[in-house]
Each structure stands twice: as C-alpha cells, then as structure tokens.
Amino acid sequence: MLSEIKIVKEIKLNGSKKGLISIGELSKPYGNTSESVVSIAISLDGDEIDWKVHIPFENLDDVILALQELKK
C-alpha cells in the first residue's frame, strides 16, 4: 500500500501571497510496516511543497511544548 495523507488543516503562510502550511496524518510513510506520522508541509506558492517534516505521534507532545516555548 502506498502512503496516504489526510490533511486536517491548511493555514495561510504569513508573508506570502499564496503560501500554505498544511498539517495532516501520513499513513505508512516508510512502507507497510511503518507507523503513521504527523506531516507538516510548507508551500510558498500554494501548490508545490517546498519543505516538509514528519513527526512520530510519540514525539508530538514534546514538539508542541518546544513550539510553545518559542512563542513566549
């Protein structure tokens, strides 16, 4: 089975005309035996992905805490 992404949120990328931040769940990102991950993708033109990161769900709480620290 191929990887499949379910986008749950798209956010306008501040400072761009058409840019988007897409947040979703990517199933089987590294093959049939791999666990689903959170996928965060940045598109500067709203179409082609320029950057992306995959975060295991087990690390999500720590990533959220780190982001909240940066926001302070």
C-alpha positions as CSV (number, residue, x, y, z in Angstrom):
1,M,0.0,0.0,0.0
2,L,1.2,3.5,-0.8
3,S,1.5,6.3,1.7
4,E,-1.7,8.3,2.0
5,I,-2.1,11.7,3.6
6,K,-5.2,13.1,5.3
7,I,-4.9,16.9,5.5
8,V,-6.6,18.2,8.7
9,K,-5.7,21.9,8.5
10,E,-4.4,24.4,6.0
11,I,-3.1,27.7,7.3
12,K,-2.2,30.8,5.2
13,L,1.6,31.3,5.3
14,N,2.2,34.7,6.7
15,G,4.4,36.9,4.4
16,S,3.4,35.1,1.2
17,K,0.8,35.7,-1.4
18,K,-0.4,32.1,-1.9
19,G,1.7,30.1,0.6
20,L,0.2,27.5,2.8
21,I,1.1,25.4,5.8
22,S,-0.6,22.0,5.5
23,I,-0.9,19.7,8.6
24,G,-2.0,16.2,8.3
25,E,-1.5,12.5,9.1
26,L,0.6,10.4,6.7
27,S,-0.1,6.7,6.9
28,K,2.7,4.2,6.2
29,P,5.3,6.8,5.3
30,Y,8.2,4.4,5.1
31,G,6.5,1.2,3.9
32,N,3.7,-1.1,5.0
33,T,5.2,-1.8,8.5
34,S,5.8,1.9,9.4
35,E,3.6,3.8,11.8
36,S,1.6,6.9,10.8
37,V,3.2,10.3,11.4
38,V,2.2,13.9,11.6
39,S,3.2,15.6,8.4
40,I,3.8,19.4,8.2
41,A,4.4,20.8,4.8
42,I,5.1,24.3,3.6
43,S,4.2,25.5,0.1
44,L,5.4,29.0,-0.9
45,D,3.1,29.2,-3.9
46,G,0.2,27.2,-2.5
47,D,0.9,24.3,-4.8
48,E,4.4,22.7,-4.8
49,I,5.8,21.6,-1.5
50,D,9.0,23.4,-0.6
51,W,9.7,21.9,2.9
52,K,8.2,19.1,4.9
53,V,8.7,17.4,8.2
54,H,7.4,14.1,9.6
55,I,6.9,13.8,13.4
56,P,6.1,10.5,15.1
57,F,3.0,10.7,17.2
58,E,5.0,9.6,20.2
59,N,7.1,12.9,19.9
60,L,4.2,15.2,19.3
61,D,3.7,16.4,22.9
62,D,7.4,17.3,23.2
63,V,7.3,19.2,19.9
64,I,4.2,21.1,20.9
65,L,5.9,22.1,24.2
66,A,9.0,23.3,22.4
67,L,6.9,25.4,20.0
68,Q,5.1,26.9,22.9
69,E,8.4,27.8,24.5
70,L,9.5,29.5,21.3
71,K,6.2,31.5,21.2
72,K,6.9,33.1,24.6
